[in-house]
Amino acid sequence: MVCKKYLVYDWFRTLDGAKRIDFLNGMLHLCYPLELRFLASCIEELARKDYSYLRDAEYKANTSQEVLLMRDIGIADKVTRSKMIVTLALLTSNNYECARLLFDLLNVDINELLDKMMQQQPKLIDCKIADEFLLLLTMAANHPAFDFQMKSKMSQLYLSAERKLKASKIITKESEIDLCLFLDGTEKEQQQQQQQ
């Protein structure tokens, strides 16, 4: 059992940011209320060490004027994408106004945007940029400040972007790694090693 736990850790480490957040969010939804309260205390303690470092950024992330500054450039811009990732990471769970503004910025025809970016700068769109787009959409699809319709739309955009990026061969790594297959394959390898 301990061995399998470390295999899960190794598997988790191989995931990109979007898949890590999606997986953890799914796991949290499987927890009981007391488990969630305990985990919240653990997370609060881990986050406390960076509180003073992130305090100014958190204030900006939760100010609608700061979010509105991003709308002129849009998510095609690397700096704006980076700011949006930080904003989503630091956005409080009850900041519905900023969530709506972020939704408006992210609610674009993602296929058209990616096509346009690939035509204008084909060599600049790489796996890292693809991961940034997918991370943004995953964070929005799972953020508690977004309502159900917003989350649904962000999930649709995520799937659409992922299909487009795979079809364009920008991302080639299989994003939906089956943990059971991973564990089964590793167990078979271990059994083969033991037999030798």
C-alpha positions as CSV (number, residue, x, y, z in Angstrom):
1,M,0.0,0.0,0.0
2,V,2.8,2.4,0.9
3,C,4.5,1.6,-2.5
4,K,1.2,2.5,-4.3
5,K,1.0,5.8,-2.4
6,Y,4.5,6.8,-3.7
7,L,3.5,5.7,-7.2
8,V,0.5,8.1,-7.0
9,Y,2.9,10.9,-5.9
10,D,5.2,10.1,-8.9
11,W,2.2,10.0,-11.3
12,F,0.9,13.3,-9.9
13,R,4.3,14.9,-10.3
14,T,4.2,14.2,-14.1
15,L,1.0,16.1,-14.6
16,D,0.9,19.6,-15.9
17,G,-0.6,22.4,-13.8
18,A,-4.1,22.2,-15.3
19,K,-4.4,18.4,-14.6
20,R,-2.9,18.8,-11.1
21,I,-5.6,21.4,-10.2
22,D,-8.4,19.4,-11.8
23,F,-7.3,16.2,-10.0
24,L,-6.9,17.8,-6.6
25,N,-10.3,19.5,-7.0
26,G,-11.9,16.2,-7.8
27,M,-10.2,14.6,-4.8
28,L,-11.4,17.4,-2.5
29,H,-15.0,16.8,-3.7
30,L,-14.7,13.2,-2.5
31,C,-13.8,14.2,1.1
32,Y,-16.1,14.3,4.0
33,P,-16.8,17.6,5.8
34,L,-14.5,16.9,8.7
35,E,-11.7,15.8,6.3
36,L,-12.2,19.1,4.4
37,R,-11.9,21.1,7.5
38,F,-8.7,19.4,8.5
39,L,-7.3,19.8,5.0
40,A,-8.3,23.5,5.0
41,S,-6.2,23.9,8.2
42,C,-3.2,22.2,6.6
43,I,-3.5,24.3,3.5
44,E,-3.9,27.5,5.6
45,E,-0.7,26.6,7.5
46,L,1.2,26.0,4.2
47,A,-0.1,29.2,2.6
48,R,0.7,31.3,5.7
49,K,4.4,31.3,4.9
50,D,3.8,33.2,1.7
51,Y,1.1,35.5,3.0
52,S,3.2,38.6,3.4
53,Y,4.9,38.0,0.1
54,L,1.6,37.7,-1.8
55,R,-0.4,40.3,0.1
56,D,0.0,43.1,-2.4
57,A,-0.7,40.8,-5.4
58,E,-3.8,39.4,-3.6
59,Y,-5.1,42.9,-3.1
60,K,-4.6,43.7,-6.8
61,A,-6.2,40.4,-7.9
62,N,-9.3,41.2,-6.0
63,T,-9.7,44.8,-7.3
64,S,-12.0,45.1,-10.4
65,Q,-9.9,48.1,-11.7
66,E,-6.8,45.9,-11.9
67,V,-8.8,43.1,-13.7
68,L,-10.2,45.7,-16.2
69,L,-6.7,46.7,-17.1
70,M,-6.2,43.3,-18.7
71,R,-9.2,43.6,-21.1
72,D,-7.5,45.8,-23.7
73,I,-4.8,43.3,-24.5
74,G,-6.5,40.0,-24.0
75,I,-5.3,36.4,-23.3
76,A,-3.3,36.2,-26.5
77,D,-0.6,38.3,-24.8
78,K,1.9,36.4,-22.6
79,V,2.1,39.0,-19.9
80,T,-1.7,39.3,-19.6
81,R,-2.0,35.5,-19.5
82,S,0.5,35.4,-16.7
83,K,-1.4,38.1,-14.8
84,M,-4.6,36.3,-15.2
85,I,-3.2,33.1,-13.8
86,V,-1.9,35.0,-10.7
87,T,-5.3,36.7,-10.4
88,L,-7.2,33.5,-10.5
89,A,-4.8,31.9,-8.0
90,L,-5.3,34.8,-5.5
91,L,-9.0,35.6,-6.2
92,T,-11.1,35.1,-3.1
93,S,-14.0,32.7,-3.3
94,N,-16.6,35.4,-2.8
95,N,-15.3,38.0,-5.3
96,Y,-18.1,37.5,-7.8
97,E,-17.5,40.9,-9.5
98,C,-13.9,40.1,-10.5
99,A,-14.9,36.6,-11.4
100,R,-17.5,38.0,-13.8
101,L,-14.9,40.3,-15.3
102,L,-12.4,37.5,-15.7
103,F,-15.1,35.3,-17.3
104,D,-15.7,38.0,-19.8
105,L,-12.0,38.1,-20.7
106,L,-11.8,34.3,-21.0
107,N,-15.1,33.8,-22.8
108,V,-13.7,34.0,-26.4
109,D,-13.8,31.7,-29.4
110,I,-10.7,29.7,-28.3
111,N,-10.3,27.9,-31.6
112,E,-10.3,31.1,-33.5
113,L,-7.9,32.7,-31.1
114,L,-5.5,29.8,-31.3
115,D,-5.8,29.7,-35.1
116,K,-5.0,33.4,-35.3
117,M,-2.0,33.0,-33.0
118,M,-0.7,30.0,-35.0
119,Q,-0.9,31.9,-38.2
120,Q,0.7,35.1,-36.9
121,Q,3.4,33.4,-34.8
122,P,3.6,29.7,-35.6
123,K,6.9,29.1,-33.9
124,L,6.0,31.0,-30.7
125,I,3.1,28.7,-29.8
126,D,4.7,25.8,-27.9
127,C,3.8,23.4,-25.2
128,K,4.4,26.0,-22.5
129,I,1.9,28.5,-24.0
130,A,-0.5,25.7,-24.5
131,D,-0.2,24.7,-20.8
132,E,-0.8,28.3,-19.8
133,F,-4.1,28.4,-21.8
134,L,-5.2,25.1,-20.3
135,L,-4.2,26.2,-16.8
136,L,-6.2,29.4,-17.1
137,L,-9.3,27.6,-18.3
138,T,-9.0,24.9,-15.6
139,M,-8.6,27.4,-12.8
140,A,-11.7,29.3,-14.0
141,A,-13.7,26.1,-14.4
142,N,-12.9,25.1,-10.8
143,H,-12.9,28.5,-9.1
144,P,-15.6,28.9,-6.4
145,A,-16.2,32.6,-7.4
146,F,-17.5,31.5,-10.8
147,D,-21.1,30.4,-11.0
148,F,-22.3,27.1,-12.5
149,Q,-22.9,28.5,-16.0
150,M,-19.5,30.2,-16.1
151,K,-17.8,27.0,-14.9
152,S,-19.6,25.0,-17.6
153,K,-18.5,27.4,-20.3
154,M,-14.9,27.4,-19.1
155,S,-15.0,23.5,-19.1
156,Q,-16.3,23.6,-22.7
157,L,-13.5,26.0,-23.7
158,Y,-10.9,23.9,-22.0
159,L,-12.0,20.8,-24.0
160,S,-12.2,22.7,-27.2
161,A,-8.7,24.2,-26.7
162,E,-7.2,20.8,-25.7
163,R,-8.7,19.2,-28.9
164,K,-7.3,22.0,-31.0
165,L,-3.8,21.9,-29.4
166,K,-3.7,18.1,-29.8
167,A,-4.9,18.3,-33.4
168,S,-2.2,20.9,-34.1
169,K,0.4,18.6,-32.4
170,I,1.3,21.4,-30.0
171,I,0.7,19.1,-27.1
172,T,1.5,15.5,-27.7
173,K,1.6,14.2,-24.1
174,E,-1.5,12.3,-23.4
175,S,-3.2,14.5,-20.8
176,E,-5.7,11.9,-19.5
177,I,-3.3,9.4,-18.0
178,D,-5.1,6.6,-16.5
179,L,-3.8,6.2,-13.0
180,C,-5.0,2.6,-12.8
181,L,-3.1,1.6,-15.9
182,F,-0.1,3.5,-14.5
183,L,-0.2,1.5,-11.3
184,D,-0.9,-1.8,-13.1
185,G,2.0,-1.2,-15.4
186,T,4.3,-0.4,-12.5
187,E,3.2,-3.4,-10.5
188,K,3.9,-5.6,-13.6
189,E,7.4,-4.1,-13.9
190,Q,8.0,-4.7,-10.2
191,Q,6.8,-8.3,-10.5
192,Q,9.1,-8.9,-13.5
193,Q,12.1,-7.4,-11.5
194,Q,11.4,-9.6,-8.6
195,Q,11.2,-12.7,-10.8
196,Q,14.6,-11.9,-12.2
